[in-house]
Amino acid sequence: MLYFATGNKNKFQEAKRILAAEGVTIRHFSFSHTEIRSDRLEEIAVDAAAAAYARLKKPVFVEDSGLFIDALRGFPGTYSAWTEGKLGYRGILKLMKGIRNRKAYFGTTIALATSKGIRIFRGRCNGRMALRANGKQGFGYDPIFVPAGHRQTFAQSISLKNKLSHRYKSLLALVRHLKNMRIRL
């Protein structure tokens, strides 16, 4: 059995749906961990995966994601969850007011911890920041992120998000690894 260690139920439900479509079943490991401060998703994910494995002693993965906005020099980046709690996506839109460079990307790093060590899987979705919030689906910054080559935000089309998102791409990389290693979970 594979566990997803997270305190974010939205992330768990999204991962569960994506992985189920690939034939992988996961269980939720409600996990609270004091996250290290770093500008690198990889460092945060690896630290959390090691802590989760130490507690659970079973195959477990964690993921760390961030929204990186070019005009804000990568902010909120690895501080995306904290920023969402303090400013929300409307606060990000206020910070972006009058800024023409709307380029941004979502990044995700998954760290899988097993008895053989820790493996990393990454996903990235390039796009831009919307001028205003649109849509009611998804969570987090979904109402203000438009993936490259599209006109709708993730919150306007959950099916679009499920096909293009950073989390989707990193989860598919995890699935490929599990299948290549013939790991039964």
Residue frames as qw, qx, qy, qz and C-alpha x, y, z in Angstrom:
[[0.000, 0.890, 0.456, 0.000, 0.00, 0.00, 0.00],
 [0.401, 0.281, 0.005, 0.872, 1.22, 3.48, -0.88],
 [0.227, -0.769, -0.473, 0.364, 0.49, 6.41, 1.41],
 [0.253, 0.638, 0.111, 0.718, 0.29, 10.11, 0.63],
 [0.437, -0.477, -0.454, 0.613, 1.40, 12.14, 3.64],
 [0.075, 0.378, 0.177, 0.906, -0.33, 15.50, 3.61],
 [0.023, 0.391, 0.617, -0.682, -2.45, 17.71, 5.79],
 [0.313, 0.315, -0.185, -0.877, -4.17, 19.12, 2.68],
 [0.580, 0.261, 0.742, -0.210, -7.31, 17.10, 1.92],
 [0.564, 0.732, 0.000, -0.381, -7.76, 18.84, -1.45],
 [0.178, 0.638, -0.720, -0.207, -4.32, 17.66, -2.59],
 [0.362, -0.114, 0.919, -0.111, -5.09, 14.14, -1.39],
 [0.632, 0.482, 0.509, -0.331, -8.43, 13.97, -3.25],
 [0.477, 0.766, -0.271, -0.335, -6.84, 15.31, -6.44],
 [0.028, 0.521, -0.848, -0.092, -3.96, 12.81, -6.24],
 [0.512, 0.063, 0.820, -0.248, -6.33, 9.95, -5.42],
 [0.670, 0.610, 0.234, -0.354, -8.41, 10.66, -8.56],
 [0.377, 0.750, -0.492, -0.232, -5.36, 10.97, -10.81],
 [0.102, -0.417, 0.902, -0.037, -3.66, 7.84, -9.48],
 [0.636, 0.191, 0.671, -0.330, -6.86, 5.76, -9.51],
 [0.671, 0.661, -0.037, -0.333, -7.15, 6.43, -13.26],
 [0.356, 0.648, -0.673, -0.034, -3.65, 4.94, -13.57],
 [0.863, -0.095, -0.490, -0.080, -4.51, 1.88, -11.48],
 [0.407, 0.171, -0.610, 0.658, -2.73, 3.02, -8.32],
 [0.517, -0.727, -0.405, -0.199, -4.54, 3.12, -4.99],
 [0.286, 0.354, -0.466, 0.758, -3.32, 5.41, -2.23],
 [0.482, -0.668, -0.552, 0.130, -4.23, 5.96, 1.37],
 [0.026, -0.857, 0.078, -0.508, -4.15, 9.21, 3.26],
 [0.652, -0.245, -0.447, 0.562, -1.56, 9.59, 6.01],
 [0.154, -0.951, -0.158, -0.219, -2.65, 12.68, 7.92],
 [0.751, -0.006, -0.146, 0.643, 0.71, 14.25, 8.47],
 [0.120, -0.989, -0.012, -0.090, 1.75, 17.31, 10.36],
 [0.798, -0.052, 0.003, 0.600, 5.39, 18.27, 10.07],
 [0.124, -0.884, 0.041, 0.449, 7.26, 21.49, 10.69],
 [0.747, 0.595, 0.151, 0.253, 8.37, 22.31, 7.18],
 [0.573, -0.324, 0.120, 0.743, 11.93, 23.47, 6.67],
 [0.251, 0.892, 0.047, -0.373, 12.43, 26.84, 5.01],
 [0.513, -0.167, 0.593, 0.598, 14.04, 26.63, 1.61],
 [0.373, 0.565, -0.181, -0.714, 13.74, 28.20, -1.82],
 [0.288, 0.266, -0.842, -0.369, 13.87, 24.70, -3.32],
 [0.824, -0.113, -0.071, -0.550, 10.82, 22.44, -3.49],
 [0.781, 0.190, -0.591, 0.071, 13.11, 19.40, -3.58],
 [0.211, 0.278, -0.685, 0.640, 14.71, 20.12, -0.19],
 [0.506, -0.167, 0.320, -0.783, 11.33, 20.62, 1.46],
 [0.876, 0.056, -0.240, -0.414, 9.82, 17.45, -0.06],
 [0.663, 0.240, -0.670, 0.230, 12.81, 15.24, 0.79],
 [0.017, -0.263, 0.640, -0.722, 12.87, 16.43, 4.40],
 [0.658, -0.078, 0.212, -0.718, 9.14, 15.81, 4.81],
 [0.856, 0.154, -0.428, -0.246, 9.30, 12.39, 3.10],
 [0.444, 0.263, -0.751, 0.412, 12.08, 11.27, 5.44],
 [0.257, -0.164, 0.552, -0.776, 10.05, 12.39, 8.46],
 [0.784, 0.035, -0.041, -0.618, 6.88, 10.70, 7.17],
 [0.780, 0.202, -0.591, -0.036, 8.69, 7.43, 6.49],
 [0.190, 0.278, -0.739, 0.583, 10.31, 7.51, 9.94],
 [0.474, -0.078, 0.437, -0.760, 6.82, 7.70, 11.49],
 [0.825, 0.190, -0.028, -0.531, 4.94, 5.34, 9.17],
 [0.397, -0.376, 0.827, 0.129, 7.61, 2.79, 8.20],
 [0.630, 0.426, 0.647, 0.059, 5.73, 2.10, 4.96],
 [0.368, 0.234, 0.435, 0.788, 6.07, 3.45, 1.38],
 [0.010, -0.833, -0.422, 0.358, 4.95, 7.05, 1.52],
 [0.426, 0.347, 0.236, 0.801, 5.18, 10.12, -0.64],
 [0.070, -0.748, -0.305, 0.585, 4.86, 13.81, 0.00],
 [0.456, 0.548, 0.356, 0.605, 4.63, 16.64, -2.45],
 [0.189, -0.641, -0.165, 0.726, 5.51, 20.26, -2.27],
 [0.401, 0.626, 0.495, 0.450, 4.17, 22.72, -4.80],
 [0.197, -0.577, -0.125, 0.782, 4.60, 26.37, -5.52],
 [0.421, 0.836, 0.329, 0.125, 3.44, 29.15, -7.79],
 [0.527, -0.335, 0.176, 0.761, 6.41, 31.02, -9.23],
 [0.320, 0.895, 0.309, -0.035, 5.62, 34.43, -10.79],
 [0.664, 0.322, 0.069, 0.671, 8.29, 35.98, -13.01],
 [0.053, 0.753, 0.048, 0.654, 7.46, 39.63, -12.29],
 [0.596, -0.744, 0.113, -0.280, 7.56, 38.95, -8.53],
 [0.160, 0.646, -0.732, 0.143, 10.99, 37.27, -8.84],
 [0.441, 0.047, -0.896, 0.017, 9.55, 33.83, -8.20],
 [0.211, 0.035, 0.641, -0.737, 7.30, 34.85, -5.31],
 [0.630, -0.616, 0.308, -0.358, 5.37, 33.22, -3.70],
 [0.438, 0.462, -0.770, 0.049, 7.32, 30.09, -4.74],
 [0.478, -0.068, -0.845, 0.231, 7.92, 27.72, -1.85],
 [0.039, 0.155, 0.551, -0.819, 5.94, 30.09, 0.37],
 [0.290, -0.210, -0.567, -0.742, 2.77, 29.64, -1.70],
 [0.465, -0.499, -0.731, -0.024, 0.65, 27.96, 1.00],
 [0.334, -0.438, -0.397, 0.734, 1.68, 30.53, 3.60],
 [0.008, 0.092, -0.208, -0.974, 1.00, 33.38, 1.17],
 [0.333, -0.368, -0.690, -0.527, -2.39, 31.97, 0.25],
 [0.446, -0.546, -0.660, 0.259, -3.30, 31.88, 3.93],
 [0.279, -0.462, -0.209, 0.816, -2.16, 35.48, 4.50],
 [0.105, 0.337, -0.241, -0.904, -3.05, 37.22, 1.21],
 [0.650, 0.439, 0.582, -0.215, -5.16, 34.76, -0.74],
 [0.544, 0.296, 0.531, 0.578, -5.23, 34.82, -4.51],
 [0.102, 0.933, 0.307, 0.159, -6.88, 38.25, -4.43],
 [0.407, -0.831, 0.193, 0.326, -3.81, 39.61, -2.66],
 [0.592, -0.106, 0.553, 0.577, -1.60, 38.19, -5.41],
 [0.348, 0.688, 0.503, 0.389, -3.80, 39.92, -8.00],
 [0.152, -0.982, -0.082, 0.082, -3.32, 43.20, -6.11],
 [0.540, -0.563, 0.401, 0.480, 0.45, 42.71, -6.17],
 [0.513, 0.154, 0.644, 0.546, 0.22, 42.12, -9.92],
 [0.248, 0.871, 0.384, -0.182, -1.91, 45.21, -10.63],
 [0.212, 0.929, -0.182, -0.241, -0.43, 47.14, -13.55],
 [0.387, -0.481, 0.726, 0.304, 2.24, 44.53, -14.27],
 [0.659, 0.492, -0.292, -0.489, 2.38, 43.51, -17.92],
 [0.355, 0.340, -0.871, -0.005, 4.65, 40.48, -17.53],
 [0.775, -0.253, 0.162, -0.555, 2.15, 37.86, -16.36],
 [0.690, 0.268, -0.672, -0.014, 4.38, 34.78, -16.91],
 [0.536, -0.473, 0.554, -0.426, 4.27, 32.22, -14.14],
 [0.626, 0.122, -0.752, -0.167, 4.53, 28.52, -13.54],
 [0.802, -0.449, 0.212, -0.332, 3.38, 25.97, -11.04],
 [0.422, 0.444, -0.784, 0.103, 6.01, 23.49, -9.90],
 [0.862, -0.386, 0.114, -0.307, 5.63, 20.29, -7.91],
 [0.291, 0.457, -0.829, 0.138, 8.17, 17.94, -6.42],
 [0.907, -0.300, -0.080, -0.284, 7.11, 14.55, -5.12],
 [0.059, 0.536, -0.812, 0.223, 9.46, 12.68, -2.79],
 [0.908, -0.131, -0.290, -0.274, 8.78, 8.95, -2.47],
 [0.171, -0.584, 0.731, -0.310, 10.31, 7.31, 0.60],
 [0.945, -0.045, -0.261, -0.193, 10.68, 3.53, 0.78],
 [0.830, -0.483, 0.217, 0.178, 13.06, 1.12, 2.49],
 [0.776, 0.249, 0.216, 0.537, 15.39, 1.69, -0.49],
 [0.329, -0.182, 0.008, 0.927, 15.65, 5.45, 0.03],
 [0.244, 0.724, 0.322, -0.560, 14.04, 8.56, -1.43],
 [0.398, 0.256, 0.592, 0.652, 13.27, 9.23, -5.10],
 [0.105, 0.527, 0.146, -0.831, 12.18, 12.55, -6.57],
 [0.321, 0.476, 0.710, 0.407, 9.60, 13.25, -9.30],
 [0.036, -0.381, -0.068, 0.921, 8.91, 16.69, -10.74],
 [0.283, 0.641, 0.667, 0.254, 6.10, 18.36, -12.63],
 [0.119, -0.358, -0.001, 0.926, 5.78, 21.83, -14.09],
 [0.300, 0.700, 0.626, 0.170, 3.01, 23.75, -15.77],
 [0.239, -0.079, 0.107, 0.962, 3.89, 27.01, -17.52],
 [0.043, 0.744, 0.643, 0.174, 1.30, 29.69, -17.88],
 [0.120, 0.374, -0.042, 0.919, 0.36, 33.19, -16.87],
 [0.013, -0.352, -0.648, 0.675, -1.49, 35.06, -14.18],
 [0.078, 0.685, 0.650, 0.321, -5.02, 36.09, -15.07],
 [0.041, 0.408, -0.040, 0.911, -6.06, 39.73, -14.77],
 [0.550, -0.304, 0.255, -0.735, -8.98, 38.72, -12.54],
 [0.324, -0.091, 0.914, -0.225, -10.20, 35.61, -10.77],
 [0.655, 0.158, -0.351, -0.650, -12.35, 33.27, -12.84],
 [0.666, 0.017, -0.733, -0.138, -14.01, 29.97, -12.00],
 [0.624, -0.525, 0.261, -0.517, -15.15, 28.11, -8.90],
 [0.983, -0.018, -0.184, 0.014, -13.51, 24.69, -9.29],
 [0.668, 0.335, -0.407, 0.525, -10.22, 23.53, -7.82],
 [0.576, -0.763, -0.198, 0.215, -8.50, 25.23, -4.91],
 [0.585, -0.385, 0.123, 0.703, -5.66, 27.57, -4.03],
 [0.027, -0.531, 0.249, 0.809, -4.49, 29.75, -6.89],
 [0.385, 0.289, 0.819, 0.313, -6.55, 27.91, -9.53],
 [0.254, 0.839, 0.460, -0.141, -8.87, 30.93, -10.17],
 [0.062, 0.933, -0.163, -0.315, -5.93, 33.12, -11.26],
 [0.344, -0.442, 0.722, 0.406, -3.67, 30.72, -13.17],
 [0.757, 0.554, 0.009, -0.345, -4.07, 30.21, -16.93],
 [0.756, -0.198, 0.523, 0.341, -1.99, 27.35, -18.39],
 [0.049, -0.477, 0.512, 0.713, 0.10, 28.12, -21.48],
 [0.074, -0.020, -0.815, -0.574, -1.83, 27.83, -24.73],
 [0.160, -0.552, -0.817, -0.035, -5.23, 28.14, -23.04],
 [0.097, -0.507, -0.098, -0.851, -7.69, 30.88, -22.14],
 [0.689, -0.585, -0.264, -0.335, -9.38, 29.36, -19.11],
 [0.204, -0.612, 0.640, -0.417, -8.06, 29.27, -15.57],
 [0.233, 0.059, -0.963, 0.118, -7.70, 25.94, -13.80],
 [0.227, 0.231, 0.675, -0.664, -10.74, 26.92, -11.71],
 [0.566, 0.361, -0.095, -0.735, -12.84, 27.27, -14.88],
 [0.842, 0.269, -0.388, -0.261, -11.96, 23.80, -16.15],
 [0.649, -0.510, 0.550, -0.129, -11.02, 21.09, -13.68],
 [0.930, 0.245, 0.256, 0.102, -10.63, 18.65, -16.60],
 [0.476, 0.798, -0.225, 0.293, -8.01, 20.99, -18.08],
 [0.305, -0.749, 0.518, -0.278, -6.22, 21.11, -14.73],
 [0.859, -0.215, 0.453, -0.099, -6.33, 17.33, -14.40],
 [0.869, 0.427, 0.145, 0.204, -4.61, 16.96, -17.80],
 [0.475, 0.728, -0.137, 0.476, -2.01, 19.74, -17.59],
 [0.423, -0.875, 0.124, -0.198, -1.22, 20.49, -13.99],
 [0.134, 0.661, -0.681, 0.285, 2.15, 20.30, -12.30],
 [0.585, -0.270, 0.658, -0.390, 0.72, 17.81, -9.81],
 [0.906, 0.320, 0.134, -0.243, -0.64, 15.60, -12.61],
 [0.612, 0.656, -0.433, 0.087, 2.75, 15.53, -14.35],
 [0.071, -0.556, 0.750, -0.352, 4.65, 14.68, -11.17],
 [0.742, -0.082, 0.533, -0.397, 2.14, 11.95, -10.26],
 [0.880, 0.445, -0.078, -0.146, 2.47, 10.41, -13.74],
 [0.355, 0.650, -0.637, 0.214, 6.26, 10.36, -13.29],
 [0.431, -0.357, 0.709, -0.429, 5.71, 8.56, -9.96],
 [0.882, 0.183, 0.280, -0.333, 3.38, 6.02, -11.64],
 [0.712, 0.594, -0.374, -0.016, 5.93, 5.36, -14.41],
 [0.038, 0.574, -0.750, 0.328, 8.56, 4.69, -11.76],
 [0.644, -0.162, 0.604, -0.441, 6.30, 2.32, -9.84],
 [0.898, 0.358, 0.094, -0.237, 5.43, 0.40, -13.01],
 [0.540, 0.662, -0.510, 0.100, 9.06, 0.28, -14.23],
 [0.080, -0.471, 0.783, -0.398, 10.22, -1.00, -10.86],
 [0.601, -0.198, -0.725, -0.274, 7.26, -3.40, -10.82],
 [0.023, -0.091, 0.663, -0.743, 6.49, -2.19, -7.34],
 [0.377, -0.485, -0.730, -0.301, 3.24, -3.64, -6.08],
 [0.023, -0.089, 0.449, -0.889, 1.41, -1.32, -3.74]]
